Amino acid sequence: MATSLHYAMLTLNHMAMNAPNTSPVTWTPQGHPHSEQFDDIYHSVSGALPQAQHVFLNGCGLPEQWQQKPVVTILETGFGLGLNFLATWLCWKNNPGQCRRLHFVSVEAYPVSPQDIIQSVAHIPELQALGQRLAQQYPLPLPGLHRIEFDEGESGQIILTLAIGNAQELLKQLYLSADAIYLDGFSPAKNPDLWSPEIMKALARLAHPGTRIATWSVAGHVRRHLASAGFQTERRPGLPPKKECLTGSYQPHAISRRKPSTQAGITTAQREAIVIGAGIAGASACWSLARRGWKVRLIDKASGPAQGASGLPIGLGLPHISSDDALLSRLTRAGAAWMKYLITACKLPPAYWSDAPVEQIVECAEDARIPQSWGNLGQMLFSPATTDENQPCRRFHHGMRVEGPALINALLAHTPGIEYQWNTTVTALERTQAGSWQLRDQHGQICAQSPHVVVAAAMGSLPLCKLENDRITPNRGQITLGLENAAAPASLPDARTGNGHFLLPLRADAGWSWSMGSTFQHDCQTLDVLPASHQENFEKLRNLSPQAAHALQPQFEQQQLNAFVEVRCTSADHMPMVGAVPDWNALAALDARRVMNTEIPVLPGLYVLTALGSRGLSAGALCAELLASMMCREPWPLPQQLVQALLPARFTLRQKRQATSAEGEA
């Protein structure tokens, strides 16, 4: 799979490979990668790989440390040209008995270009193939966390989480427990911020007793800062031209109660789960868990997958754009990128999806501007433009149109060992004294049992997880479809969005000729086809494309139309709901001012993934990956601030804090 996925990703990273020249690297006549900002080289042309192996891998006790461990996490400050990552990847591939999943989390304020990565390994034959693969999957260098997974088949996966931005701020946002730390970066004399006491304290928060640390710097103040943070270090011989390097381990006097969990994790015998709901959320959860070696059973009330809102004939997945880069924007930007990876990983045939350009209509030209914080990098995602009908728009260079049922079936087909239980409506969940969850069906009978249950049943999640009815509401959506044999004028746009989507089919045998929608009827669950909803979609089409509306008006007037109707589950703040289900009684008794979101009392083994609304394609898969990371105590693919905005208890905590604040003021 590694080879086929590598070639499939070529098209996805066209934007990064052809980005504006924003790289911080300049190449000297001798071939050294040089940083003008810090007036320092990234690494030497000769001896770079042995240095990385000696200083960082050997200094952290690798590969011995990952022997017989299912998951290992390495944290690095200063990704640079990715040399340490590539050296670690090479070592992991070449050593039998390695961990099944190796997480490499690296922080970088000034990301390089894919071309720089390729050039940096041009004189290192051992790393050239891996460097090519990294360059092909290298993300758009926009602020935030970017997760990239490299599948090595039977050997397992190596997962790179690249955190782009200020190191001190990003380290506060990471949630992980590192087994090894690579302390890299430019010289402390030239980049002191990356070697400060604050950075060392932040690293200590992400370490556990015994975490190994290594660096090439033996500067006295670096050793003192590490010692103050709880790291015991010692000098060891270096490789020429370095005389010495530094190694050590985290040996704290006390452990912060707010550290990420350092528990051993769920045992192999416990790695089984039931997922309720066979839409995009449930299918993605099954896939992410099975990748981690879990045995999964999928239960749904329908006779097969994709029978609800996720079964739409075609959907559009684009990141939300806002001038202030709001939480929803960050979630959907990362989520759309992860979905594209998932599409290639499950080998969805090209006939069922497209990443061709998509135009998004905006009210005025100012709304089409790239957020100022992105700088020139935003041009890689979209550009301000006008349509052929002279409307201001954002032109996304690579949109994402997908047939929902085909995607879900492909995901499930690539979920190893999955079991299915159809035509089963789960009406109740009961926890046994032994700690498992029993599921009761529509007849009141126990229909399944498991130590872990993921509820991804859209509106059906509310009674099972006792979610707040006033915070989760149903929204009826009707998509208008042109009849299969209806003539579609050649002037129609392939894909246009704004207030609704207008999409042409990807296949000649799709069964319909065009798609327009969807309506949003708040707090409505009727599945009847409503003529008024067709008219509403027509009015939306007038705004999206007056030419298309004129061409298709006779079909609307004569009601020569089909429809797809479903109900979407939406939260009050329009954010998904992801995480362990709270113990609502225990939560009610807590002082909200003193509880961290990651310390909320929960019902062991019960999780929820719902309220995706109309963002299933741009957020569903990444939310499932987040949930699987939580369940397996692996590094999170999203920053803590964003995760806190997704947790099921967020509304209750806000209410309690507001009430407490009001009492204090009184």
N, C-alpha and C positions, 0 to 999 in steps of 0.2 A: 504493500500500500504506500510505503514511503515514496517510491519512485513516481507512481501515478499521481499522488497528491502534489508532489513537487512540480510536475508539469502543469497540473490543473491550476496551481496558484499563480502561474505566470501571468495570466490575464488580470488577476485581482490586484497585482502590485504594479501595473503599468503606471499608475499615478505617482507612486513613490519613486520608481526608477526614472521618471521624466519630470521630476519636481523642479521648481525654480532653484537656482543655485544659492541655497541658504546654508550650505555645509560650513562648519567652522574649521575644516581641515584645509591646509595648503601643503602641497608636496614640494619638498626641496629638490634641487638638481640631483642630490644623492639618493633620492627616493624615500626620504624620511617623512612621515606624516607629522606636520607641525601645527601647533595652535598659535595663531597670532595674538589671541586674547591673553593667553597665559605665557606666551613666549617660551614654550616648552614642547618637546616632542611627545607623541603618544607612545611610541616604542621604537626601538632600533630596527633596522632592516634585517640584520643578522642576529640570531640568538634570541629572538622574541619568544618563540615557543618554549625553548628550554627554560627561559626565565619565568614564564607563567607557570610551567610545570613545577619548577623548583620552589618558587616563592609561595604560590597560592595552593596548588594541589598538595604538594608534599607538606607544606606548612600547616595545612588543615587536616593532615592525616588521610588524604584521599589517594587511591580509591578504597583503602581498607575500611574507612568509616561507613561507607554505604553497603558493605557486604551484609547480606542477609536482612537488610532493612527494606520494607516495601516502598517507603517514601522518604526522600531526603530533600531538605531545603537549604539552598545556598543564597546568601544575601551579599550583594556587591554595591560599593559606592564607586560610581564612575564607570559606566559601560564603555565609553569611548568607541573604539572600532570593533568591540566585541571579541577581542583576542582571548580574554580569560574565559568567556563563555564558550568559545569554539574549542579551546584547549580542554575544558572540562567535558564538553560533549564528546570529543575524541577519546578521552580517557574512559568515559562511561561506556562508549560503544565497544572499546577494546578489552574490557575487563569482564570476565564471566562472574556471575553471581551478583551483578549490580542491582540496585533498587529498581523496582518496576516503574516508578515515576520519580523523576528528578526535577524539582522546581529550582529554577535559577531566576531570582528577583534582583533586578539591577536598576539603580537610579542614575539618571543622566540629565543634566540641565541643558546641554548643547548637543543634540543628536546629530550624528553624521548622516551622510547619504548612503544609499545602497551601493553606489559606484565606489565610494571610499572603502567600504567593507571588502568588495571584490579586489580592489587595488592593494589593500593592506595584506592580503594573503597570497598575492601573486608570486612571492618568493618563498612561500611556505607550502610545499607540495602536499603535506599531510592535511592541511586545513582548507585546501582550495575547494573541494566538493562541498564541505560543510559551509564554507563561506558563501558559495553560490546559493545554497538552500536558504541561509539566513537572509541574504540580500533579496531573494525572491519573495519572502514572506515578511520582509521588514515593513513595519506599519507607517502610516502617515505620521510624521513627527509632530503631532499636535499635543497640547498639554493633557496629562492624565495617564492612566494605566492602560497598557496594551498587552493583551495575552496572545501568545503565539505558541502553538503546539506542534511538535515534530514527532511523528509517529514512526517508531522503529520496529513495527510488527510485533513479533514474538518477544522481543527484548523489552518492550514497554514504550513509554513516552518521555521525552524531555520537554519541559514547559518553560518557556521564557516569558516572564512578566516584566516588561520594560516600563518603568515609571519615568515619565518625562516632565521635568520641572525642577524647581528648587529643592535640593536634597533635604534640607532641614524641615521644610513643610511636608514633603512627601513621606518622609520616614514616619512622621506622626500619623499619617493616613494609612500606612500599611498594617495589615493584620496577618501575622505569621509568627512562627517560632523557628528561628534559624538554627541549623545544625553546624553551619560554617559561615564565616564572614570573610569576604575579600575586601580589605580596606585599600582601595586603589585611588587613582586620581593624580592630577599634576602635583608637582613639588609643593610641600607645605609652605615653602617660602613664597610661592607664586599663586597658590590657591588655598590660603589659610582657612577659608570658610568650611572647606570639606574635611578639615582635620581639627575642628574646634571642639571644646568641651561639650557643647550642645549636641553635636553630631554623635559623639561617643555615648552620651546618655541616651540618645534616641536608639542607637544600636543595641545598647544594653536592654532596653525595653523589649526588643525583638529577639533577645537571646534567652537561652535557658542554661541552667548550671551544666558546665561541660562544653558549651558551644565553643568551637575552635575559631580562632581569628588569625589572620596572616596579612602581612604587608611588607613592602620593600623598604619602607622608611623606618629608620631607627632613631630619628630625631628625639632629643630629650623631652621636649614638650609633648610630642605625640605619645610617648610612653607614660608620661605623667597624666595626661588626659585619659588614657585608657585605664590606668590604675585607679583614678578617681571614680570611673564608671563601673569598676568591679572586675576588670580584666587583669589577669596575671600574665605577664609577658616575659619572654627571654630572647636574647639575641642568638642567632645561629649563622653559620657561614653562608655567604651568598655566592652567586655565580658571577665571575668577572663580566663587566667591570665593577659590579657591586661587591664590596667586601663583606657586608653583613645584610641580613634581613631579620624580620621580627615575626615571632609566632607566639601564641598564647591561648588562653581559654578563659571563659567567663566563670568566675568564682565569687558570686556576690555574698555579702554579709546578710542581706535580707532580700526577699523577693517581693516585688510590687504586686498587690492584689489585682491590679489592672493589666497584668501581663497577658498576652495571648496564651491560650491553653497549651500546656506542655504535656498533657495526658498522652498515654501511649497510643490512643486511638481505638477504633472499633476492631475487635478481633475478626479473624477470617470467618468464624462460625456465625458472627452477628451480621455479616455483610450481605443481608438480604432485605429487600424492601418491596412493599406493594405501592404502586402508583395508581391513584384513582383519577381517571380522566385521560382520554386518548386524543387530545388536541395537540397543538404545537407545544404547549407547556409540558404536558405529560410525556409526550414522545421525546422531547429534549431532555427531560429529567431521567428517563429510562436510559438514553444514550450516554449521558454524562456519568451516571452511576455504573453502568456496565463497563465503561472504559476503565473504571477503577476496580474492577473485579467483583462487582456486586451481582448477586442473583436477583433478578427483577421480575415481578408479575404485574401486568397491566390490566386493570379492571375498568370497564366502562358500561354504561347503561345501554349503549347502542349495540348493534350487531357487528361493528367493526370500527376502525379508527377514522378520525376526521369527519365525524358526523355532525359536529356542532359548528360554532362560528369559525373554527380553523379550517373547515372544509370549503371555504370560499373558492370560486373557480379561478380567480387570480387575485393576488394581493401585491401591494407595493411597500417595500421596506426602505425608508429613507430616514436619516438622522434628523431630529428636530433641531432647528437653528434659532438661536436667540442672541440678542446683542450682548447680553451679560453672561453667555454660556451657562445657562441655568442647569440644575441637576438633571432635568429631563433631557436636555441637549447632550450632556456628557454621557448619560446612560445609553441613549439611542445611537450616539456616534460609535461608542465601543461595541454596542450590541449589534449594529448592522455589520460591522467588520467581522465579529465572531460568527454571525449567521452565514456570511459568505464562506468562511472557513468550513463551517459545518456542512454546507451544501456540497463542497468539493470532497470533504471527508466521507460523506455517505454516497458519493458518486451519483448524485442526481443528474440524469441525462440532460444535455443542453436544451432539448426540446421543451423542457418544463421550467426553465428559468432563463433570465437574461440580465446582463448588467450593462445594457445600452444606456445612453444618455436619457435623462428625464428632466422635463421643464416644470418648475414649481412657480405658479403665478403668485405675485405679491401685489399689494395695493399701490405701492409707489416705488420708484427706483431706489430710494434710500433704504427701503426694506430689503433689497437684494444685496446690500453691501456685505462684505465679509467681516465678521466680528473683529474689532480692532486688536484684541489680544492675540489673535492668530497671526497677524502680520501677513507676509507673502505666502505663508504655508497654506492658508485657506484656499488658495487657487488650485491646490491639488484635489480638493473636494468638490468645489463648485465655483462658478464664475457668474457675476452679474451679467444679464443679457436681456434681450427682448425677443418675443416670439415672432413668427412670421405674420402674426396679426397685430404686431406693434404693442404687445403687452409687456410690462416689466416682469422679469422672472429671474429665478436662480436656475442656472443650468447645471444640474449634477452630472458630472462626467461619466459616472458609473452608477446608475440606479440599480434597483433590485426588484425585478418582477418575478413572482414565483406562483406556481399553482400549488395551493395549500395541500390537497390530498396527496399529490405526487411526492411532495417534500416529506410529509409525515410517514408515508409508506416506505420511502427510502431510508429515513432515520431508523424506523423499526426493523427494517431488513438488515441493517448494519449494527443492530444491538445484540451482541452475542448472548445466547442462553435465555432470551426473554420468553416468558410464558404469558398467555392471554386468557382472560376470563370475560366473555362478552355477555350482553343481555342481563347484566347484574347492576341493579341500582343500590348503592350503599346508602343505608338510611341512618346508621348509628355506628359509632366507634366506642369500644369499651376496653379499658386497660385491665389486664389480668394481674393477679398477685405476683405472677412470675415475671411480669414486666413486658409482656407482649401486648399487641393490640388485636382485638377481635373485631371483625367487621360483620355487621348484620345487613341482610339484603331486604328487598321489598316485601318479603314474606315473613320477616322477623327472624329468619334463620341465620346462624353463623355460617358465613360463606367463605371466609378466609381468615388467616391469622399471620402476623409477622411482627418482629421487634421494631420495625420502622415502617411508617406510612407517610407517603407524600400525597397531599390532597391538591390536585390540580384540576378541579371540576367546575371552574368558572363560578356561576351563581350557586351551584350545588356545594361549594366549599363553605358557605356561610353556616348552615346548620351543623355540619360535621365539625367545624373548628370553632363554633360559637363566636363568629366574627360579628362586628357591630352592623346592624342592618342600615343604620343611617349613614354609614361611611362607605358602604359598598352598594351600588345600585345597578339595576339592569338597564341597558340601552339597546333598544331595538334598532337594527340596521337593515335596510332594504337596498340591494344592488339591482339596478335595471340592466337587463341583458338583451342585446339584439338577437333576433331569431337566427338560427344557424344558416338558413338559406337567404337571409335578408342581404341586400346589396349594401356594402360598406364603401362609400365614396373614397376615391384614392387620396383626397385632400385631408383626410382625418389624421391627426397626430397619433403616433404610436403610444405615447405615454405623456400625460399631462396631469398635474395635480395642483391643488390649492385648497379650496373648500370642496373637497371630494376628489376622486380620481376618475379620469377617463383613460381606459386602457383597451388596446386591441389584443386579440388572442395571440399566443406564442405559436400555436399549432393550427394548421388548416382544419384539422378534425376535432377542434376543441368543443364543438357543439353549440357555439354562440358566435356572433360576429363582432360584437363590441360590448364594453362594460362601462357603466357609469354609476357612481355612488361613493359613499353610502349615505343614507339618511341617519340621523341621530335622534331617536325619540326617547327622551329621558324617562326612566321608571316605567317602561312599557315592555311586555314580554309576549305580545301576540305574534304568532308566526304566519298570520294570514297575509297574502299579497294585497297591498292597498294601492288603489289608483292614485290617491293623493301623494303617496311616496314616489311613484313614478313621476308625477308632476314636479315634486320637489327636486328630484334628480335632474329633470330637464332644466329647471331654473338655474341649478348649479352649473350645468353644462353651458348655459348661455354665458356665464362669467368666465369659465375656463377656455372655451373656444366658440365664439359666435359663429364661425364658419361651420363647425361640426354640428352645432345646435340647428342651424338652418338646414343642413343636409339631412339631418335625422328627424326633423320636426314631423314629417308625414308618418313615420313609424310610431312616434309618441301619440299623435292625434288619432291614429287608427288602432292604437293599443296593440300593435304587432310586436309584443314584448314578452320576455320571460323575466323571472326574478329569482334572486337568491336572498332569503330572509333568515336572519339569525339574531340572537341576543348576545351582546357583549357585556362582560362584567367590568365595571369601572369604579375606581375609588374616588373619594371626594377631592383628593389632590392630584388625580390623574397619574399617579405613580403606581407601579405594580406592588404586590404584597408578597414578600419572600422571606422565609425563615422559619425557625422553630415556632410552634404555636404556644403562646404564653399560657401559663397557669393563671387564669384570670382572677381567681380568688386570692392567690398569693400576691398578685400584682396590685390588687385593690388595697392591700394592707401596707404597701410600701410607701416610704417617703420619696416622692418622685424627684425631689431635688438631689437626692443622694444616690440614685441608681443610674448606672451607666447603661446605655442601650445594649451593650454586649453582656450585661449581667442580669438581664431580665429573667425572672423565674419562668421556666418553660415546662411543658409536658414532655417528658423524655420520649424520644422516638417519633414524635408527631410533628409534621412539617406542612407548610402550605405554600403554594405557588399559584397565584391567581391575580385577578384585576389587571390583566394586560390591556384591556380596552381594545383600541385599534392599533396597538403597538406590538402585536404578537411577533411579526417578522423582524422588527428592529430591536426588540428587547427580550423576547421569550427565551431564546436559546442561551443568552448570556445570564439571564436570571436563573435558569436551570443549572448552569455551570457554577454560579455563585452558591446555590443551594447545595450542590454536591460537594463543593469545597468546604462548606460549613459542616456538613454531615461527616466528612472524612478528616476534618481538622487540618486541611491543607490551606496554603496561602489564598487569600481572597483575590479575585480578579478585578475588584472594584475598591476604591478608597472608602475608608470607614464613614466619612461624611455622607457619601452616597448610599452606602448600605443602611445607615441609620434612617434614611428617608424611605427605605423599602420595608422595614421591619413591621410585622403585624401589630405590634403594641404601640406604634407611633402615635396614633390618635388618642389612645387612653393616656399615654404619658403627657401629651400636650395639654389635655384637659386637666389632669392632676396638677401640672405645673402652673397652669393659669389660675386654677382655683387656689393653690397655695400662695401664689403671688398676690391675688386679690385679698386673701385673708391677712397677709402681711401688711398690705397697704391700709387695710381697715384698722 
